[in-house]
Amino acid sequence: MGDEQQPVRQRPDGVDDDVVEAIGKASEAFEHVERARGHLFSFHQLMGHADLALGEAADMLRDAGLVDDADRLDDEVVGRNVLDGRWTFQIVEEFDDLYYAFVREAVRDLERRHLDGIRHLFESEMKERRRSQGRAHQEERPPASWSPAVETTGDPETQ
């Protein structure tokens, strides 16, 4: 049995290539949104670190006797909004609530309604077309896993 059994990510009956490709494109777009979200979190962390370092710089300037310069950093820069009325955590939350959550749900809804909830069906079918069946390191999925969430071929001892 092993490598030649039916694929786990079986295309639902009646779903044509155009639908799989279109939902695959929506999934690809969501992956770009995910990456943009990651960059937004990087921005959030970088700006937070910069603000803390600027606060430390103000303390160091004060200790060095440059009180006016320290006060200026503290008063005008430390804790300053990066956008009008917003710190970066607010930008992240706004992005999550006003955009990210809706895009994620729209893509998942397409997958639920048209692909029986199968994610990455386009890529799964591409993998099937591109892999060399029966060859080492070309398996459809791993033979076993410690996590039940991982698609496996079952017990490797019985194959």
C-alpha positions as CSV (number, residue, x, y, z in Angstrom):
1,M,0.0,0.0,0.0
2,G,2.2,2.9,1.3
3,D,2.9,5.6,-1.2
4,E,0.3,4.5,-3.8
5,Q,-2.9,5.0,-1.7
6,Q,-5.4,7.8,-2.3
7,P,-4.2,11.3,-1.5
8,V,-5.4,12.7,1.8
9,R,-6.3,16.0,0.3
10,Q,-8.8,14.5,-2.2
11,R,-10.5,17.1,-4.5
12,P,-14.2,17.1,-3.8
13,D,-16.4,15.7,-6.5
14,G,-17.6,18.3,-9.0
15,V,-14.9,20.9,-8.3
16,D,-13.1,21.9,-11.5
17,D,-9.6,23.1,-12.1
18,D,-10.7,26.8,-12.4
19,V,-12.2,26.7,-8.9
20,V,-9.1,25.0,-7.4
21,E,-6.8,27.5,-9.1
22,A,-8.9,30.6,-8.1
23,I,-9.0,29.5,-4.4
24,G,-5.3,28.7,-4.6
25,K,-4.7,32.3,-5.8
26,A,-6.8,33.6,-2.9
27,S,-4.7,31.4,-0.5
28,E,-1.5,32.8,-2.1
29,A,-2.8,36.3,-1.5
30,F,-3.5,35.5,2.1
31,E,0.0,34.2,2.5
32,H,1.3,37.6,1.4
33,V,-1.1,39.2,4.0
34,E,0.4,36.9,6.6
35,R,3.9,38.0,5.6
36,A,2.9,41.7,5.7
37,R,1.4,41.0,9.2
38,G,4.8,39.6,10.3
39,H,6.6,42.6,9.0
40,L,4.1,44.8,10.9
41,F,4.9,42.9,14.1
42,S,8.6,43.4,13.3
43,F,8.0,47.1,12.9
44,H,6.1,47.1,16.3
45,Q,8.9,45.4,18.1
46,L,11.7,47.5,16.5
47,M,9.9,50.7,17.3
48,G,9.2,49.6,20.9
49,H,12.9,48.7,21.3
50,A,13.9,52.1,19.8
51,D,11.6,53.9,22.2
52,L,13.1,52.1,25.2
53,A,16.7,52.8,23.9
54,L,15.8,56.5,23.5
55,G,14.6,56.5,27.1
56,E,17.9,55.0,28.2
57,A,19.8,57.6,26.1
58,A,17.8,60.3,27.8
59,D,18.8,58.9,31.2
60,M,22.4,58.7,30.1
61,L,22.4,62.3,28.9
62,R,21.0,63.3,32.2
63,D,23.7,61.4,34.1
64,A,26.3,63.1,31.8
65,G,25.0,66.5,32.9
66,L,23.1,67.3,29.7
67,V,19.8,67.8,31.4
68,D,18.3,70.0,28.7
69,D,19.0,67.5,26.0
70,A,17.7,64.7,28.2
71,D,14.5,66.6,28.9
72,R,14.1,67.3,25.2
73,L,14.3,63.6,24.3
74,D,12.0,62.7,27.1
75,D,9.5,65.4,26.3
76,E,9.5,65.3,22.5
77,V,10.6,61.8,21.5
78,V,10.2,59.1,24.2
79,G,6.6,57.7,24.1
80,R,5.8,59.6,20.9
81,N,3.0,58.3,18.7
82,V,4.4,56.8,15.4
83,L,1.2,57.6,13.6
84,D,-1.5,60.2,14.5
85,G,-2.7,59.1,17.9
86,R,-1.3,55.6,17.7
87,W,1.5,53.6,19.1
88,T,2.5,50.5,17.1
89,F,0.4,48.1,19.2
90,Q,-2.6,50.0,18.1
91,I,-1.6,49.8,14.4
92,V,-1.2,46.0,14.8
93,E,-4.6,45.7,16.4
94,E,-6.3,47.9,13.9
95,F,-4.7,45.9,11.0
96,D,-5.8,42.6,12.6
97,D,-9.3,43.8,13.3
98,L,-10.1,45.8,10.2
99,Y,-8.3,43.7,7.5
100,Y,-6.4,40.6,8.5
101,A,-9.4,38.8,10.2
102,F,-11.7,39.5,7.3
103,V,-9.2,38.3,4.6
104,R,-8.5,35.1,6.7
105,E,-12.2,34.4,7.1
106,A,-12.9,35.0,3.4
107,V,-10.3,32.6,2.3
108,R,-11.3,29.9,4.9
109,D,-14.9,30.4,3.9
110,L,-14.1,29.7,0.2
111,E,-12.2,26.6,1.3
112,R,-15.1,25.4,3.5
113,R,-17.8,26.0,0.9
114,H,-16.0,24.8,-2.2
115,L,-13.2,22.4,-1.1
116,D,-14.7,20.7,2.0
117,G,-12.4,22.8,4.1
118,I,-9.2,21.5,2.5
119,R,-6.4,24.1,2.7
120,H,-3.7,24.4,0.1
121,L,-5.4,22.0,-2.3
122,F,-3.8,23.7,-5.3
123,E,-0.4,23.1,-3.8
124,S,-1.2,19.6,-2.8
125,E,-2.2,18.7,-6.3
126,M,0.9,20.4,-7.7
127,K,3.0,18.2,-5.3
128,E,1.3,15.1,-6.6
129,R,2.1,16.1,-10.2
130,R,5.7,17.0,-9.5
131,R,6.8,14.2,-7.1
132,S,8.3,10.9,-8.2
133,Q,6.0,8.3,-6.6
134,G,7.7,5.5,-4.8
135,R,11.0,7.4,-4.5
136,A,12.7,8.3,-1.2
137,H,12.2,11.9,-0.2
138,Q,9.3,12.2,-2.6
139,E,6.6,10.8,-0.3
140,E,3.2,12.4,-0.3
141,R,3.4,12.7,3.5
142,P,5.4,11.4,6.4
143,P,4.9,7.8,7.5
144,A,4.3,8.8,11.2
145,S,4.3,11.8,13.5
146,W,4.0,12.5,17.2
147,S,1.2,15.0,16.4
148,P,-2.3,13.8,15.2
149,A,-2.6,17.1,13.3
150,V,0.1,15.9,10.8
151,E,-1.2,13.9,7.9
152,T,0.6,10.6,7.9
153,T,0.5,7.3,6.0
154,G,-0.1,5.5,9.2
155,D,2.1,3.1,11.0
156,P,5.4,2.7,9.1
157,E,5.9,-0.8,10.6
158,T,2.8,-2.1,8.8
159,Q,3.7,-0.9,5.4
